[in-house]
Amino acid sequence: MKELRNTQAYSPPGRLDWPTGVERLPNGHTLITDAGYWSGQGSEILEVDLLGNIVWRYEGEVRFAHTAKLLSNGNILIADTSNNRIIEVNRNGQLIFSSEDWSGGSGLLGDGSKLSYPNNVHITPSGSFVITDRNNNRVVEADRDGKIIKQFKNLKHPHNGEILPNGNLLFANSDANLVQEIDSSGRVVWSYGDSPSESLYWPRDANRLSNGNTLITDSKNHRVIEVTPENEIVWTYQMAKHGHLYEAHRLPNGNTLISLQQRFQVIEVDPAGNIVWSFRNFYRPEPIPGELKNPDFEQEAFSGANFPADWYTCDLVSEGGANFVWDSQTSHSGNRCIGVEYSNPGAVWWQQIVQVNPDNDYRISGYIKTDELDGFCQIQLSFLDEEGCSLHTIRELPGGKQFQGTNDWVKDIFVCRSHPKATAVEIRLMVAGKGKVWFDDMSLERISNEEIKRNVEIGEESDANEEEEEKIKKRLEKLGYLG
């Protein structure tokens, strides 16, 4: 295999791609953390005024940043998630502090550990950092030198932890679909989501309000709720469309500021649910083609590029370990194919966006080869509306057969009906899990009066196959595609 050393960036500077953290500043502006596009490009921090003008922007070398907070000195504190660090920058874009400097430049905390996927950081009145250290399954309070003051351990992929005035920790236990408050011993003293009447679906953020209630971002239920200490819902903002809300904050005026990842938008809503302010500037720097381009991967993007034209790599949620290749040694036909060598349990994919007609049948096919893949790979589709927003939840994404283990070249072919509101589709050649995968000779064509079928022998689905598919779906869902 020949390593692909270049990717096609697909996020113009200043374009809001995937909002995570949001904060209303004292001057009325809004500080937005942009995690970036699927390609891994474009993570940045934006300060936006009430008219939607970007008045300050920081890009630096952040990757998949999740939160940014204004400090009392005017600097910005950032959870630089995929770089496994927290940093402080001034308004001139200068790096003032980095956790990479802890322990003589090793980045180690006082206990010898290193941050792994920090998704939230804020500063206490005493100047210490409270860091939600997701992949270390903890929330840790540390001083500026990396000395640990307090930590809550043995959590499970926590999001947006907040140490309350009473010393307890409030956090979103996303994998368990719970919001929990625990004391220093780890004892749960309050929770929401334990019963069917309190059902949450991947909560991402929880804030304790001044009235004692808790504001919860219920991400995959596409809503924000306010609940009392007795677990009664007293306020709800429910989206009619898929939103994948990430963070929400109650403002002093009683309104609520919310980041909508799947809509590329930040909104402010009043108590009645009216949108009273919003920011969205998503646009595409190049037109969407009317047909699948370079389906056999033979065409080079430009002379010397060493990557295929019209396809780009998506490794935003890979957490490293992905090697995308334009392979001249292994192919189903012709001289080239594309592949992925992956050493992490996350998800990556090659992608191309193509125009489609709504509510039409499409036949999709392609050849797949795998080598010791412990997860699965799939030709996957995400239909988009006229605003470029996905019309599916993660578990609803249609696709072909899911391949595992080791397989020589196999053709997968299936028929899928486009969403009634679809105007385009993301074709994702997706790999989840460790191993090697190759794709070649793709095809997308509109058809009529045909039923869904494949040319691989599948017969009747057995209960065992259904159980395995359910396990795969749950694994894919835990990856979140959202961080």
N, C-alpha and C positions, 0 to 999 in steps of 0.2 A: 504494500500500500504506500501511496505517496501522500504525505501530510499536507493538508490544506492550511496555509498560513494566513489567508486573508478571508474576511467576511464582507458581505454586502451590508453596509450600514443602512438602516432604514428609519432613522429618526433625526429629522432636521433639528438643529439647536433651537431650544425654546419651545418645541412642540410638546404638549403634555400627552404622554403615552399611557401611563399606568399609575395614577395617583395613589399614594399610600398615606403618609402622615400629612395632616393639615393643622394649621394653627392660625387664629386671628390675632394679628399684632395690635399693640396699643395705638398705632397710627391709622388703624382701619384697614390696612393691607392684609393680605392672606399669604402665609408662607406654606408652600406646597412642596412635598417631597415626591419627585417623579422617579419611579423605579426603573423606567426605561421600556424599550420595546422588546418583543420576543427575541430579536436578534442579539440582545445583550448590549445594544448601543443606546445612548440617550438618557441615562440616569443623571439627574441634576436636581438642583434646588431652585425653585422659582419664587420670587416675591411679586405678587400681582396687586395692583391697586383696584379701587372700586369700579373703574371703567374698563378693567380687563387688560391694562397695559402691564407688561413685564418691566418692572422698575429695577430689578436686581436678579442676577442669575449666577449660580455657581455650578460648574461641571467638574473641574479638576480631574481626578482619576477615580471618582466614585463609581461603584458598580452595584446595581440593584439596591440602592439606598432605600431605607424604610421610614426613617423619621429625621426631622430637623427641628431644633428648638432654638428660639431666640434667648440669648443669655443677657444678663443685666448689663454687661459691658458692650453690648451691641453685636458681639460675635455670634456665630451660628454653630451649634453642636449637632453633629450628624452621626447616625448609625449607618455606617458604610458596610452593608450587610455581606455582600459577596467577597469583600476584601477583609472580612473578619476583624473589623477595627471600629473604634469610635474616633472621630476627629473634631477639632474645633478650627474654624476658619474665620478670618476677619472679612470685612466688606470689600477689601481689595483683592480677595481671593487667596490670601496668604495662609499657609498652614501654620497654625499657632500651636496646636497640640495634636498628638497621635498616640493612641494606645500601643502602637507598634514600638514606641520608644521605651515602654516599660521593661524593667529588668535588663538594662543595658542594651536595648535594641532587639531583644528577643521577643518582645510582646507578651511575656508571661506575667500573669497575675501573681500575687503573693503566695498562692498555694501551688504554683508550678503549672497551672493550667493556662490555656490560651482561649480567647473568645472564639466561638464557632457559631456563625450565623446570628449575630446580634441584630434583633429586629426593632429594638426600641431603646432609647436612652434619654434620661432627663437628669437635671441637676437638682440637688437638694439645697435648702437654705444654707447648709453648712459648707457647700461646695463639693460634696461627693457625688459620684455618678451612680444612678440606678440603671442597670443594664439588663434587659431581657435577653438572655444568652440561650437561644432556642435549642441549638443542637447539643448543648451541654445540659439541657433539661433543668435549667435553673434561672433564677433572677438573683443577681449579685449586686451588692452595694460596695463600691470601692473608692478609695481616695484617688487623688490625681497622680499618685506614684504607683498605683496598681495594688496597694495594700487592701485586702478584703476586710471590710467592716462588718458585713452581714451577708448571708446568702440563704436563699430558700432553694433546697435541692430536691432531687427525685421528682421533679415535675415532668410533664410529657409534652414537649414541643410548645412551650408557653408563648403567648403573644401579649405584648403591651402590658407588662407588669407594672403595678403602681403600689408603692409602699404607703399605706394609709397613716394618718396621724397617730393612730393607736398602735402602730408598729406591725400590723398585719399586712399581708400581701393580697391585693386584688388582681386577678389576671384572667385572661381568656384561655381556657383549656380546650383549644380548638379540636384536637383529635378525639376528645371525649364528648364534644358538643355541650360543654358546660362553661359557666363562669363561676369562679370559686374565690372565696376569701379564706385564707389559711393563716394560722398564727405561727410563731417562730418555731414551734415543734412540728409543724406540718399538719396539724389538726384542722379539718374543715370546720369553720365556724359559720359560714353562710355559703349557699350555692344557689344557682338558678339553672334549670335544664334537666333536673333529675326525673321529672315525670312527663307523661305524654302531654299534659296540659301546659307544660313549660318547655315545649320542644324547641331546641335551638339547632341550627344547622351550620356548623363551622363558624362560631363566633370569633371575631378577630380583635375586638377592643371592648374594654369596660372601664367606665369612669364613675367614681362615687361623687354624687352631686352634693351641693351644700345643704339640701333638704333631707339628706340621708338616703335618697333613692339611688339607683344605679342605672346609668345609661349604657346600653349594650348594642354593639353592632353585630347583628345576626346575618352574617355575610351571605350565605347561600340561600337563606330565606328572603333575601333582598329587602331587608327592613332594619330599622333602628327602633328599639323599644326602651321605655323607661319603666323600671319595676321598683316597687316598694320593698322595704325589708321583709314584708310578709309575702313577697313574690307575686304581688298583684300588678298587672300591667296597667299603667295609668296614662301612657301616651305611646303612640305608634306612628312611625312614618313608613308606609309600605309602598314599594315601587311596583308599578304595573308591568315593567319590563325587567329583564335580567340586568342586575347592576353590579353584583359582587362588591358590596360596600365594604370598605376597609376600616375607616376610622371615623368617629363622630365626637363632636365637642359641643356642649351646651354653652352658648354665649351669654354675656351679661344681660343682653336685651331679651333673653328668653328664647331666641331662635337657636337652631342647631346647624352646625357646619359639618358636612359629610363629604367624604371622598368616594366616588363611584368609579371603580376600576374599569369595569366592562363598558362604561359609557365615556371613558376618557374625560371625566368631568368632576368638578367640585361644585357643590351647591350649598346654599343656605336656605333653610326652610323655616317658616314661622310655626307657631303651635298648631295652626289649622292645616299645615301641610303645604301651604303655598310656597313655591320657589320665589324667593325675593332677591336672590343674587346667584349668579353662576359664572363659572369660567370653563370654557372649552375652546380649544383652538386647533383641534385635530385636522390635519389635511394630509393628502398624499403627494409627495414630490414628483411622482410619475404616474401615468395613467395605468389602470388595471386592464390587462389584455383580455380580448374577447375569446381566446382559446388558450389551451395549455401550450406553453412554449418550451422548446428544448426538452421534449419528453424522454429522449434517449440519452441525454446528458453528454452528447458528443461535442456540442458547441462550447467553446471557451468564451468567457465573459469579454475578454479583450486579450490581445497578444501578450503573452507572458503572465497573465493573471493567475493561471494555475487553479482556477475554480470555474465551475460551469456557469454559463449565462442563465439568467432569469430565475435561478434558485438561490435562496439564502438560508443561512444556518440560524437556528433558534436555540440558544443555550442559556437564556436568562435564568431558568430554574434548575440548571444542571448541577450547581454547586461544584463546578470544576470536573476534571476527569474526562472531558469529551474531546475526541480527536476526529474532526470531520475530514473526509478524504474524497478526492476526485480521482478515482482509481483507474489506472491503465493496465493493471495486472489481472484484475478479476472483473469480468463483465458477462452478462447474459448474451449480448450480441454487440456487434460493433467494437469500438476500441475503449469505451469508457463506461463507467457506472459511478454512482456515488455510494458512500458508506459512512459508518460511524463506528469507531472504537471507543467503548465507554467503560469506565472503571468505577463509576459511582452508582448508587441505587436510585438516582433521580430520573429526570426525563429530558430528552433533547429531540429535536427534529429538524429535517430539511423542509422548506416551505415555499409555496408559490400561491399567489392569489389570482383568481380567474373570475371573470364575469359569468353570472348564471341568470337564468330566468326563474322567477318564483313559481313554486308549485309544479315543477317539471321533473320527469325522471331522467337520471343521468347514470350512465354505465361508467364505472371506474375500474381500471385494471392496472396491474404492474407485476413485475417479477421481484421476488424477495429471496435472499439467501441469508442464513444465520449461522453463527459459530459460537457454541457454548453460551447462549444468552440465558441468564438466570431470571430475567424478567419477561418482557414480551415486546414485540414490535408490531406495527399496524399501519396500514394506509388509513389515515383518519381525516375527517372533514369537519370544518367549522363554518357553517353558513353565516353570512354577515348581512346586516340590513343596510339601508342607504347611507347611514352615518358611519359605517364601517364597524359596527358593534356586533359581537357574537350573539346569535339567537339561541344558544344552548347553555345549559349547565354542563359541568365537566362530565357527569355520568350520562348525559344525553348525546354526547358527541357521536355521530354515526361513523361507521368505518367498516373495513373488511375483516378478514380473519385475523386472529391474534396468534402470532408465531412465537414459539419458545424453543429453547435447546439448540440443536444443530440440524439444519436442513439445507439440502442443495437447492438450486434455483427452483422455485415454485411460483406458478402464476396464480395470483389472487384476482378474482373478478367479482364484482357485486354491483347491484343497482340500488340507487338511493334517490328518494324524492326530495327535491329541494324544499326548504322552508317556504311557506306562503308569503313571507315578507323578504325573502332572500334576494339580493342583487349581486352577490359575489360569494365565493367560497375560498377558504384557506385549505389548500391541500397539504396535509402534514404527513410526512414520512417519519413516523414517530418511533423512538426507541426508549423504553423504560427498563432500567436494570443493566447489569454488567454483561459485557460480551461484545461481539462484532456482528454487524448487520450491513448488507448491501441491498440497494434498490436499483432497478433498471427498467427501461421500456415502459414508461407510464402512459396511460391513455385516459382521457376524459371526453365523453361524447353524450350529447343529449339524445334521448330515445323516446319512444312512445309505446304504450300498450304492451309493456313487458313486466313480468314479475321479477322480484329480487331473486337473483340466482348467482352461483359461483361455479366455476368449472373444476373446482376441487371437490373430491368426494366427501360429503359431510353427513349424508343420510339424516335420520331423525336425531335431534338433540337428546342426549341422555341426561339423566339427572346429574351425573358426575360432571359432564361437560358444562352444564348450567352452573353448577357449584363452582367450578374452576373459573368460569367467566365472571361470576360474581366476585370471586376473590381478586381477580385482575382489576375489575372496575373499582373495588374498594382501595386497592393499592394505588391506582391512578388518581383516585380522588384525594387520597392522603397527600400525594405530591402537590395537589392543590392548583398547580399552574399559577398560583397567586403568591406563594411565599409565606 
